[in-house]
Amino acid sequence: MAGPGERPANGWKFRRQHPVGNAITDFACVAAKLVVEVDGATHATEAERLRDERRTEALRRCGFEVLRIDNVDVADTLEGVRETILAAIERRTSV
């Protein structure tokens, strides 16, 4: 993702550590109501998976779609991650 105020995804602005409901998201595109959560190894335990599911549901109740992306994918296939994000925005905004 780009820095503050930059538009890395075809003009869509993402905010880093943006509050949505009671959560602070990794990245949020408010205009498309899309949250991108970048998950690392700590999200592999059963307790963390359950916590993530509850968090995702809470964000959905706020009207946001949630994309969970592994941090390894960000490091190894950033262009693929970008395309996944753009496809999610397209789904959200082409209704």
C-alpha atoms as an extended CHARMM CRD file, in Angstrom:
* protein
*
        95  EXT
         1         1  MET       CA              0.0000000000        0.0000000000        0.0000000000  PROA      1               0.0000000000
         2         2  ALA       CA              1.0910000000        3.5610000000       -0.5140000000  PROA      2               0.0000000000
         3         3  GLY       CA              1.6430000000        6.2260000000        2.0900000000  PROA      3               0.0000000000
         4         4  PRO       CA             -0.8670000000        8.6890000000        3.5100000000  PROA      4               0.0000000000
         5         5  GLY       CA             -2.9140000000       10.5310000000        0.9360000000  PROA      5               0.0000000000
         6         6  GLU       CA             -1.5870000000        8.4620000000       -1.9620000000  PROA      6               0.0000000000
         7         7  ARG       CA             -3.9200000000        6.6540000000       -4.3140000000  PROA      7               0.0000000000
         8         8  PRO       CA             -2.2430000000        3.3360000000       -5.0870000000  PROA      8               0.0000000000
         9         9  ALA       CA             -5.2390000000        1.4560000000       -6.4930000000  PROA      9               0.0000000000
        10        10  ASN       CA             -6.4380000000        3.1380000000       -9.6730000000  PROA      10              0.0000000000
        11        11  GLY       CA             -7.3910000000        6.3190000000       -7.8660000000  PROA      11              0.0000000000
        12        12  TRP       CA             -8.9970000000        4.6890000000       -4.8210000000  PROA      12              0.0000000000
        13        13  LYS       CA             -7.7770000000        6.1860000000       -1.5640000000  PROA      13              0.0000000000
        14        14  PHE       CA             -6.8820000000        3.8340000000        1.2800000000  PROA      14              0.0000000000
        15        15  ARG       CA             -6.4360000000        4.9410000000        4.8730000000  PROA      15              0.0000000000
        16        16  ARG       CA             -3.9840000000        3.0880000000        7.0930000000  PROA      16              0.0000000000
        17        17  GLN       CA             -5.1150000000        2.1360000000       10.6080000000  PROA      17              0.0000000000
        18        18  HSD       CA             -8.5510000000        3.6000000000       10.0270000000  PROA      18              0.0000000000
        19        19  PRO       CA            -11.2470000000        3.1590000000       12.7060000000  PROA      19              0.0000000000
        20        20  VAL       CA            -14.4210000000        1.3080000000       11.7090000000  PROA      20              0.0000000000
        21        21  GLY       CA            -16.8560000000        0.6730000000       14.5220000000  PROA      21              0.0000000000
        22        22  ASN       CA            -14.8070000000       -0.5230000000       17.4910000000  PROA      22              0.0000000000
        23        23  ALA       CA            -11.9400000000       -1.7780000000       15.3220000000  PROA      23              0.0000000000
        24        24  ILE       CA             -8.8190000000       -0.1710000000       13.9370000000  PROA      24              0.0000000000
        25        25  THR       CA             -8.3670000000       -1.6450000000       10.4670000000  PROA      25              0.0000000000
        26        26  ASP       CA             -5.0720000000       -2.2330000000        8.6900000000  PROA      26              0.0000000000
        27        27  PHE       CA             -6.3220000000       -0.4560000000        5.5540000000  PROA      27              0.0000000000
        28        28  ALA       CA             -9.7360000000        0.9200000000        4.6130000000  PROA      28              0.0000000000
        29        29  CYS       CA            -11.1350000000        2.3560000000        1.4130000000  PROA      29              0.0000000000
        30        30  VAL       CA            -14.0670000000        4.3210000000        2.8050000000  PROA      30              0.0000000000
        31        31  ALA       CA            -15.5210000000        5.2040000000       -0.6040000000  PROA      31              0.0000000000
        32        32  ALA       CA            -15.7660000000        1.5160000000       -1.5890000000  PROA      32              0.0000000000
        33        33  LYS       CA            -16.5090000000        0.3360000000        1.9890000000  PROA      33              0.0000000000
        34        34  LEU       CA            -13.6410000000       -2.1550000000        1.7570000000  PROA      34              0.0000000000
        35        35  VAL       CA            -11.2810000000       -3.1770000000        4.5580000000  PROA      35              0.0000000000
        36        36  VAL       CA             -8.0000000000       -4.9720000000        3.8750000000  PROA      36              0.0000000000
        37        37  GLU       CA             -6.5570000000       -6.8590000000        6.8350000000  PROA      37              0.0000000000
        38        38  VAL       CA             -2.9920000000       -8.1260000000        6.4520000000  PROA      38              0.0000000000
        39        39  ASP       CA             -2.5380000000      -11.2080000000        8.6080000000  PROA      39              0.0000000000
        40        40  GLY       CA              0.7210000000      -12.7070000000        9.8050000000  PROA      40              0.0000000000
        41        41  ALA       CA              1.6890000000      -15.9230000000       11.5560000000  PROA      41              0.0000000000
        42        42  THR       CA             -0.0130000000      -14.8850000000       14.8020000000  PROA      42              0.0000000000
        43        43  HSD       CA             -3.3680000000      -15.3490000000       13.0690000000  PROA      43              0.0000000000
        44        44  ALA       CA             -2.7940000000      -19.1020000000       12.6900000000  PROA      44              0.0000000000
        45        45  THR       CA             -3.9820000000      -20.1930000000       16.1320000000  PROA      45              0.0000000000
        46        46  GLU       CA             -7.5610000000      -21.3130000000       16.7060000000  PROA      46              0.0000000000
        47        47  ALA       CA             -8.1320000000      -18.4890000000       19.2040000000  PROA      47              0.0000000000
        48        48  GLU       CA             -6.9040000000      -15.8730000000       16.7140000000  PROA      48              0.0000000000
        49        49  ARG       CA             -8.9800000000      -17.3540000000       13.8740000000  PROA      49              0.0000000000
        50        50  LEU       CA            -12.0950000000      -17.0700000000       16.0520000000  PROA      50              0.0000000000
        51        51  ARG       CA            -11.1580000000      -13.5050000000       17.0100000000  PROA      51              0.0000000000
        52        52  ASP       CA            -10.6600000000      -12.6490000000       13.3170000000  PROA      52              0.0000000000
        53        53  GLU       CA            -14.0630000000      -14.1540000000       12.4370000000  PROA      53              0.0000000000
        54        54  ARG       CA            -15.7880000000      -12.0400000000       15.0980000000  PROA      54              0.0000000000
        55        55  ARG       CA            -13.9060000000       -8.9510000000       13.9560000000  PROA      55              0.0000000000
        56        56  THR       CA            -14.7970000000       -9.5970000000       10.3030000000  PROA      56              0.0000000000
        57        57  GLU       CA            -18.4630000000       -9.9930000000       11.2030000000  PROA      57              0.0000000000
        58        58  ALA       CA            -18.4160000000       -6.7350000000       13.2020000000  PROA      58              0.0000000000
        59        59  LEU       CA            -16.8630000000       -4.9010000000       10.2320000000  PROA      59              0.0000000000
        60        60  ARG       CA            -19.4920000000       -6.3900000000        7.9080000000  PROA      60              0.0000000000
        61        61  ARG       CA            -22.2470000000       -5.1380000000       10.2040000000  PROA      61              0.0000000000
        62        62  CYS       CA            -20.7380000000       -1.6650000000        9.6500000000  PROA      62              0.0000000000
        63        63  GLY       CA            -21.2500000000       -2.1920000000        5.9000000000  PROA      63              0.0000000000
        64        64  PHE       CA            -17.6760000000       -3.0560000000        4.9500000000  PROA      64              0.0000000000
        65        65  GLU       CA            -16.4270000000       -6.0110000000        2.9430000000  PROA      65              0.0000000000
        66        66  VAL       CA            -13.3130000000       -7.5140000000        4.5230000000  PROA      66              0.0000000000
        67        67  LEU       CA            -10.3900000000       -8.9450000000        2.5670000000  PROA      67              0.0000000000
        68        68  ARG       CA             -7.9200000000      -10.9390000000        4.6470000000  PROA      68              0.0000000000
        69        69  ILE       CA             -4.5440000000      -11.2020000000        2.9750000000  PROA      69              0.0000000000
        70        70  ASP       CA             -1.5470000000      -13.1180000000        4.2700000000  PROA      70              0.0000000000
        71        71  ASN       CA              1.5200000000      -10.9490000000        4.7750000000  PROA      71              0.0000000000
        72        72  VAL       CA              3.5700000000      -13.5320000000        2.8450000000  PROA      72              0.0000000000
        73        73  ASP       CA              1.3740000000      -12.8520000000       -0.1940000000  PROA      73              0.0000000000
        74        74  VAL       CA              2.0030000000       -9.1210000000        0.1730000000  PROA      74              0.0000000000
        75        75  ALA       CA              5.7490000000       -9.7640000000        0.2480000000  PROA      75              0.0000000000
        76        76  ASP       CA              5.8120000000      -12.3660000000       -2.5380000000  PROA      76              0.0000000000
        77        77  THR       CA              2.9910000000      -11.4150000000       -4.9330000000  PROA      77              0.0000000000
        78        78  LEU       CA              2.1910000000       -7.7620000000       -4.3790000000  PROA      78              0.0000000000
        79        79  GLU       CA              0.7950000000       -7.2950000000       -7.9050000000  PROA      79              0.0000000000
        80        80  GLY       CA             -1.5730000000      -10.2260000000       -7.3850000000  PROA      80              0.0000000000
        81        81  VAL       CA             -2.7060000000       -8.7240000000       -4.0780000000  PROA      81              0.0000000000
        82        82  ARG       CA             -3.3060000000       -5.4020000000       -5.8180000000  PROA      82              0.0000000000
        83        83  GLU       CA             -5.4240000000       -7.1160000000       -8.4800000000  PROA      83              0.0000000000
        84        84  THR       CA             -7.4370000000       -8.9080000000       -5.7850000000  PROA      84              0.0000000000
        85        85  ILE       CA             -8.1040000000       -5.5920000000       -4.0630000000  PROA      85              0.0000000000
        86        86  LEU       CA             -9.1130000000       -3.9040000000       -7.3190000000  PROA      86              0.0000000000
        87        87  ALA       CA            -11.4740000000       -6.7900000000       -8.1510000000  PROA      87              0.0000000000
        88        88  ALA       CA            -13.1150000000       -6.4230000000       -4.7200000000  PROA      88              0.0000000000
        89        89  ILE       CA            -13.5400000000       -2.6820000000       -5.2880000000  PROA      89              0.0000000000
        90        90  GLU       CA            -15.0750000000       -3.3750000000       -8.6980000000  PROA      90              0.0000000000
        91        91  ARG       CA            -17.5890000000       -5.7870000000       -7.1260000000  PROA      91              0.0000000000
        92        92  ARG       CA            -18.4650000000       -3.2450000000       -4.4350000000  PROA      92              0.0000000000
        93        93  THR       CA            -18.8870000000       -0.2720000000       -6.7400000000  PROA      93              0.0000000000
        94        94  SER       CA            -20.4650000000       -1.7420000000       -9.8720000000  PROA      94              0.0000000000
        95        95  VAL       CA            -23.8410000000       -2.5350000000       -8.3160000000  PROA      95              0.0000000000
